[in-house]
Amino acid sequence: MKKLITSLSIILLLTSFSPATFAASPWTQKEGYDGKLVGKLMFGLRNLVFGWTEIFMAPAAAFDSGDNVMAGFGKGLLNMVIYTVGGAANTVTFPIPFDIPLPNNGTQF
């Protein structure tokens, strides 16, 4: 039963984002291998180091737009995990120029 719930949760998580949410990362627009290498490393480090800030940014954005703050907190918690793990994946694989897209291009600083 535990495996079923975990599997369904993962499937729901992966299907909850639309394809437009996972647009190409901004570093893919850089010119040459060196530009992409540095761009991917900076993108990965930014999301790895600042991914935790989404737990504060999403509820604040929900409050500003008049939406449910608790739903914003849940979205921030989910984005915090996704951005941090995605940032770690981009940082570790920065020498290889393939894209690991993050929802909404990761943290916005």
C-alpha positions as CSV (number, residue, x, y, z in Angstrom):
1,M,0.0,0.0,0.0
2,K,2.9,2.3,0.8
3,K,4.5,1.7,-2.6
4,L,1.2,2.4,-4.3
5,I,0.7,5.8,-2.6
6,T,4.3,6.8,-3.3
7,S,4.0,5.8,-6.9
8,L,0.7,7.7,-7.3
9,S,2.2,10.7,-5.6
10,I,5.2,10.8,-8.0
11,I,2.9,10.4,-11.0
12,L,0.7,13.2,-9.8
13,L,3.7,15.4,-9.2
14,L,5.2,14.8,-12.7
15,T,1.9,15.3,-14.5
16,S,0.9,18.4,-12.5
17,F,3.2,20.7,-14.6
18,S,2.3,21.6,-18.1
19,P,4.9,21.4,-20.9
20,A,5.0,25.2,-21.1
21,T,6.1,25.3,-17.4
22,F,9.3,23.5,-18.4
23,A,10.7,25.8,-21.0
24,A,14.4,25.7,-22.0
25,S,16.7,27.0,-19.3
26,P,18.1,30.5,-19.9
27,W,21.7,29.2,-20.1
28,T,20.9,27.3,-23.3
29,Q,20.8,30.7,-25.2
30,K,24.5,31.4,-24.5
31,E,27.0,31.2,-27.3
32,G,29.7,28.5,-27.5
33,Y,30.6,25.7,-25.1
34,D,32.3,28.1,-22.6
35,G,29.3,30.3,-22.3
36,K,27.0,27.3,-21.8
37,L,29.3,25.8,-19.3
38,V,29.5,28.9,-17.1
39,G,25.8,29.6,-17.7
40,K,24.7,26.1,-16.5
41,L,27.0,26.3,-13.5
42,M,25.6,29.7,-12.4
43,F,22.0,28.5,-13.0
44,G,22.7,25.3,-11.0
45,L,24.4,27.2,-8.1
46,R,21.7,29.9,-8.0
47,N,19.0,27.2,-7.6
48,L,21.0,25.1,-5.2
49,V,21.8,28.0,-2.9
50,F,18.6,30.0,-3.2
51,G,16.0,27.3,-3.8
52,W,14.9,27.4,-0.1
53,T,13.7,31.0,-0.5
54,E,10.7,29.8,-2.5
55,I,9.1,28.8,0.8
56,F,8.8,32.6,1.5
57,M,8.4,33.9,-2.1
58,A,5.4,31.8,-3.2
59,P,3.2,32.7,-0.2
60,A,4.1,36.4,-0.5
61,A,3.2,36.3,-4.2
62,A,-0.1,34.5,-3.4
63,F,-0.9,37.2,-0.7
64,D,-0.1,40.0,-3.1
65,S,-2.4,38.6,-5.8
66,G,-5.2,37.8,-3.3
67,D,-4.9,34.0,-3.6
68,N,-4.9,31.5,-0.8
69,V,-1.7,31.9,1.3
70,M,-1.7,28.3,2.4
71,A,-1.8,27.1,-1.2
72,G,1.1,29.5,-1.9
73,F,2.9,27.9,1.1
74,G,2.4,24.4,-0.4
75,K,3.5,25.6,-3.8
76,G,6.6,27.2,-2.2
77,L,7.4,24.0,-0.3
78,L,7.2,21.9,-3.5
79,N,9.2,24.5,-5.5
80,M,11.8,24.6,-2.8
81,V,12.5,20.9,-3.1
82,I,12.4,20.9,-6.9
83,Y,14.7,23.9,-7.3
84,T,17.2,22.7,-4.8
85,V,17.4,19.2,-6.3
86,G,17.4,20.5,-9.8
87,G,20.1,23.0,-8.9
88,A,22.2,20.2,-7.5
89,A,21.7,18.2,-10.7
90,N,22.6,21.2,-12.9
91,T,25.7,21.9,-10.8
92,V,27.0,18.4,-10.8
93,T,26.4,18.0,-14.6
94,F,27.6,21.4,-15.7
95,P,30.4,20.2,-18.0
96,I,27.8,18.3,-20.1
97,P,25.7,20.8,-22.0
98,F,22.3,19.1,-21.8
99,D,19.3,20.9,-20.2
100,I,17.6,19.9,-17.0
101,P,14.7,22.3,-17.0
102,L,13.2,23.6,-13.9
103,P,9.6,25.0,-13.6
104,N,9.4,28.7,-14.3
105,N,13.2,28.8,-14.8
106,G,14.0,28.2,-11.2
107,T,14.5,30.9,-8.6
108,Q,14.0,34.4,-9.8
109,F,16.8,36.7,-8.5
